[in-house]
Amino acid sequence: MILKTTSWGDITIADEQIYQFTKGLPGFEEEKSFAWIDVENSPFSYLQSLQEPSLSFLLVDPFVVYPDYEFEIEDQEYPELVSEKSLRIACMVTLHDQMEKSTLNLLAPIVCNEETSKAEQIILHQSSYHTKHLLQPSDQKEGA
């Protein structure tokens, strides 16, 4: 499938890159279909709307940045995400002019079931995580 995007022009995506967000994304509830586009040789990806060419989100594999990151998904709250082995997890990134101020949202990860192509951005209630963890924690900065 050819997908028109504002950022990258026309790109080819495979069916297995497409995920259905049954509730949309918070703030973008009408947007239900997104393509997951990996950035080669990096922990980053993009979530690109299939309906709106200008709507995309930068994602990062949170386990690369925060290896101790963990949470549980409530099966009864998110039955479409139940899977034994094929969940894909990422967190949204907010870039700033100064890279060391860029953040990721560990409170609301994107969770995708690769078997069913269903996905949700889940909110981790009663969690110590928040929406603005540093993308480059101070103990990982060069020279630290």
Buried (B, 14 or more C-beta within 10 A) or exposed (E): EEBEBEEEEEBEBEEEBBBBBEEBBEEBEEBBBBBBBEEEEEBBBBBBBBEBBEBBBBBBBBBEBBEEBEBEBEEEEBEBBBBEEEBBBBBBBBEEEEEEEBBBBBBBBBBBBBEBBBBBBBEBEEEEBEEEBBBBEEEEEEEE
